[in-house]
Amino acid sequence: QVQLVESGGGLVQAGGSLRLSCLISGRTFSQDNMAWFRQAPGKERDFVAAVHWSRITWYADSVQGRFTISRDNAKMMYLQMNNLKPEDTAIYYCAAGSQLPADISRSYDYWGQGTQVTVSS
Protein backbone atom coordinates (compact mmCIF):
# COMPACT_ATOMS: atom_id res chain seq x y z
CA GLN A 1 0.00 0.00 0.00
CA VAL A 2 1.40 3.34 -1.07
CA GLN A 3 1.48 6.04 1.60
CA LEU A 4 2.66 9.63 1.47
CA VAL A 5 3.14 11.35 4.82
CA GLU A 6 3.84 15.05 5.15
CA SER A 7 5.52 16.68 8.12
CA GLY A 8 7.07 20.01 9.09
CA GLY A 9 4.04 22.27 9.07
CA GLY A 10 3.31 24.73 11.84
CA LEU A 11 2.79 28.33 12.84
CA VAL A 12 5.36 30.93 11.79
CA GLN A 13 5.50 34.69 11.59
CA ALA A 14 5.61 36.49 8.27
CA GLY A 15 9.15 36.52 6.92
CA GLY A 16 9.97 33.23 8.60
CA SER A 17 10.83 29.83 7.16
CA LEU A 18 9.58 26.27 7.30
CA ARG A 19 10.75 23.04 5.70
CA LEU A 20 8.15 20.48 4.73
CA SER A 21 9.01 16.83 4.22
CA CYS A 22 7.17 14.04 2.42
CA LEU A 23 7.99 10.42 3.13
CA ILE A 24 6.79 7.82 0.66
CA SER A 25 6.37 4.17 1.53
CA GLY A 26 5.00 1.18 -0.33
CA ARG A 27 6.83 1.76 -3.61
CA THR A 28 9.53 3.89 -5.14
CA PHE A 29 8.93 6.84 -7.43
CA SER A 30 12.36 7.07 -9.00
CA GLN A 31 10.86 7.52 -12.50
CA ASP A 32 7.94 9.70 -11.46
CA ASN A 33 7.23 13.30 -10.65
CA MET A 34 6.64 14.60 -7.18
CA ALA A 35 4.87 17.79 -6.25
CA TRP A 36 3.42 20.03 -3.58
CA PHE A 37 -0.04 21.51 -3.77
CA ARG A 38 -1.85 23.64 -1.21
CA GLN A 39 -5.42 24.47 -0.31
CA ALA A 40 -6.48 27.53 1.64
CA PRO A 41 -9.85 27.68 3.40
CA GLY A 42 -12.67 28.13 0.92
CA LYS A 43 -10.36 27.84 -2.09
CA GLU A 44 -9.42 25.18 -4.58
CA ARG A 45 -6.26 23.12 -4.32
CA ASP A 46 -3.46 24.97 -6.11
CA PHE A 47 -0.14 23.90 -7.53
CA VAL A 48 2.94 25.03 -5.60
CA ALA A 49 5.97 23.22 -7.00
CA ALA A 50 7.00 20.00 -8.71
CA VAL A 51 10.20 18.09 -9.38
CA HIS A 52 10.67 15.68 -12.28
CA TRP A 53 12.59 12.46 -11.81
CA SER A 54 15.35 14.15 -13.88
CA ARG A 55 15.42 16.94 -11.25
CA ILE A 56 13.79 19.55 -13.50
CA THR A 57 11.64 21.79 -11.30
CA TRP A 58 8.55 23.91 -11.77
CA TYR A 59 7.11 26.60 -9.48
CA ALA A 60 3.95 28.61 -9.20
CA ASP A 61 4.57 32.30 -9.85
CA SER A 62 3.45 33.14 -6.33
CA VAL A 63 6.28 31.14 -4.72
CA GLN A 64 9.05 31.50 -7.31
CA GLY A 65 12.22 32.70 -5.61
CA ARG A 66 10.93 31.93 -2.12
CA PHE A 67 10.29 28.18 -2.16
CA THR A 68 12.64 25.39 -3.19
CA ILE A 69 11.54 21.85 -3.96
CA SER A 70 13.98 18.95 -3.79
CA ARG A 71 14.09 15.18 -3.61
CA ASP A 72 17.01 13.16 -2.35
CA ASN A 73 15.85 9.71 -3.49
CA ALA A 74 12.71 7.91 -4.55
CA LYS A 75 11.15 8.13 -1.09
CA MET A 76 11.78 11.64 0.27
CA MET A 77 10.79 15.05 -0.98
CA TYR A 78 11.15 18.47 0.61
CA LEU A 79 9.82 21.99 0.29
CA GLN A 80 11.96 24.73 1.77
CA MET A 81 9.78 27.79 2.28
CA ASN A 82 11.46 31.12 2.98
CA ASN A 83 10.10 34.63 3.41
CA LEU A 84 6.67 33.24 4.18
CA LYS A 85 3.64 35.49 3.77
CA PRO A 86 0.17 35.30 5.34
CA GLU A 87 -1.23 34.33 1.94
CA ASP A 88 0.89 31.16 2.10
CA THR A 89 -1.41 29.90 4.87
CA ALA A 90 -2.94 26.61 3.70
CA ILE A 91 -2.89 22.87 4.03
CA TYR A 92 0.06 21.57 2.03
CA TYR A 93 -0.19 18.22 0.25
CA CYS A 94 2.53 16.14 -1.36
CA ALA A 95 1.73 14.11 -4.43
CA ALA A 96 3.41 11.58 -6.70
CA GLY A 97 2.62 10.47 -10.23
CA SER A 98 3.88 9.78 -13.72
CA GLN A 99 1.91 12.14 -15.95
CA LEU A 100 2.52 15.62 -17.33
CA PRO A 101 1.94 18.50 -17.15
CA ALA A 102 3.31 18.65 -13.65
CA ASP A 103 1.26 21.61 -12.45
CA ILE A 104 -2.19 20.01 -12.48
CA SER A 105 -3.59 17.74 -9.81
CA ARG A 106 -4.92 15.08 -12.19
CA SER A 107 -1.33 14.23 -13.17
CA TYR A 108 -0.86 12.67 -9.72
CA ASP A 109 -2.12 9.33 -8.51
CA TYR A 110 -0.99 9.38 -4.90
CA TRP A 111 -1.60 12.02 -2.25
CA GLY A 112 -0.73 12.61 1.36
CA GLN A 113 -3.16 13.76 4.04
CA GLY A 114 -1.69 17.23 4.28
CA THR A 115 0.11 19.39 6.82
CA GLN A 116 -1.11 22.76 8.03
CA VAL A 117 1.02 25.84 7.48
CA THR A 118 -0.11 29.05 9.17
CA VAL A 119 1.69 32.35 8.65
CA SER A 120 0.79 35.17 11.01
CA SER A 121 1.16 38.81 10.06
Salt bridges, closest charged atoms under 4 A:
ASP32 OD2 - ARG27 NH2 2.76
ASP88 OD1 - ARG38 NH1 2.93
ASP88 OD2 - ARG66 NH1 2.76
